[in-house]
């Protein structure tokens, strides 16, 4: 066993990245120890109190876990990249207590509540165990290239973690793995990953997520991300229920599944969905209920719309069903519950107008023969515009801005400057059904065509 030695330690090298808070220009005092299985606690006894970095090399096993779970408070950075975890069988003193740990296996909740800011995991670790860093002060974790699983609650409540860059080997992410990571703004997921857990990123700070490489999405897997405005998913993947549910700022979805599952994006602001319906064959029960949809284009293969699928979508302005021709989809009686359907335009092909007009449900809409010319509200910038009841709602990142609203003949019907992150403009006295809304904030301009309910 080597005794601790001190060195000036500049910018710890890591072999894979998770989050980055650079320490350029800082010189940290470090202790380096090389251990054999079961010797960590004894090896740490001579570490000076001013050392903030601990580098552990050699081999460790489950007997060393207690020492890792109770590191001295002055240690803020832990580098185990040169360490291997080897199998170990220990005596069991209580019923149900684990006695065997395999090669590369760490104990659940091993760094729970830890004050560590940086950890480089051992080179042979393939699974981040349940709750490994939950409620800790971790800012950055270096991942082994062979890591394939992030278990449930692994980073739950890690309020300092800013980013996660999953290695190519990653295939599974568990329940609430990054939930309540309030600083998490940047996530990279590899192709082939299964996001099987529920509320994996709920309560994080993500503004967007590209999960287009995923092969499956578990129930509610990308739900509850209150800051998220854009999501990209793989339409060919397997989807559970409520995958994008309760993302209150969600404005744009790309790659929605061919069979939209139950509660898919319920209670989310899905403002640009023409692509969503491009290849959809069925819309599940309550899939978009209570969402702010504006303009829907039905695909040529749509054959079923489930219970409450578009219920209480009070911002719905128009539906373009031209691609369906005379092939009317089956529709649950309450699919559009809570919507004034007589105020929603339904565009159909001229040859099939009579068929749509004679249908008991579709005849409730304002049917127009011919293609729709209403443009969907785009959502690729930080300004969001949508109608709600008799109001035009504009949302900015936080700084406020200016709004101009024009009628169909080009006349200005409203203009004004506003502070804060949201404004509701009363349009009840305006006769025009179609309005052009321009909104600007520092460095950004959005123009949208809006049809009032």
Secondary structure, 3 states (H helix, E strand, C coil): CCCCEEEEECCCCCCCCCCCCCCCCCCEEEEEEEECCCCHHHHCCCCCCCCCEEEEEEEECHHHHHHHCCCCCCCCEEEEEEEEECCEECCCCCCCCCCEECCCCCCCCCCCCCCCCEEECCCCCCEECCCCCCCCCCCEEECCCCCCEECCCCCCCCCCCCEEECCCCCCEECCCCCCCCCCCCEEECCCCCEECCCCCCCCCCCCEEEECCCCEECCCCCCCCCCCCEEEECCCCEECCCCCCCCCCCCEEECCCCEECCCCCCCCCCCECCCCCCCCCEECCCCCCCCCCCEEECCCCCCEECCCCCCCCCCCCEEECHHHCCCCCEECCCCCCCCCHHHCEEEECHHHHHHHHCCCCHHHCEEEECCCCCCCCCCCCCCEEEEECCEEEEECCCCCEEEEEECCCCCEEEEEEECCCEEEEECCCCCCCEEEEEEEECCEEEEEEEECC
